[in-house]
Amino acid sequence: MTTMRILIAAALVAGLSACASTPMASKEADAAAKEFKIPTADAARVYIYRNENFGAAVKLPVAIDNAMAGDTVAHSYIMKDLPAGKHTITGKGENDSSVTLDAVAGKIYYIWQEVKMGLFAPRNQLQEVDEKTGQDGVKESSLIAPL
């Protein structure tokens, strides 16, 4: 077997092992989250969404302040309420990509998790986006059940 065939076989095995599903929230919870309301005056809300088909069979872990927030899959999002202050959101894949927010209470933040092709596994790039772009991306996606 050539080196290239071994690499391709390894990539396929790695990709197939990541095909597990992610538990989704109820349709009612998804609809309520898409109202884009702040839950309390002393919290910020963040939506981390992945609205692409690329890498559809692969879930990518997301952490907030080094605590697991959930795994995204194609057309899914995570919604979390955070206390005011600095927070680091990290998407994991073949690479780690992070965004640091200085969260302000009463504000909503939108983070797009763009998926890209990697050598052995998908790569991801987290980017803070504006409200319209973020809301449009979340509306194309479904809420992941909270951990």
Number of C-alpha atoms within 10 A of each C-alpha: 5 6 8 9 10 11 13 13 12 13 16 14 12 14 17 12 11 14 14 11 12 16 14 16 15 13 11 10 14 20 14 12 18 17 10 14 12 17 11 11 10 14 20 22 23 21 23 28 30 28 25 17 11 16 18 15 15 24 22 23 16 24 16 18 13 11 11 13 21 23 22 26 27 20 20 23 28 26 22 13 16 18 14 17 12 12 16 14 22 24 26 20 21 16 12 14 17 17 15 14 16 11 19 18 18 16 15 20 19 22 26 22 24 16 22 14 12 13 10 16 19 19 21 24 19 21 16 17 14 13 13 10 13 20 19 12 23 28 19 14 21 25 28 24 17 12 9
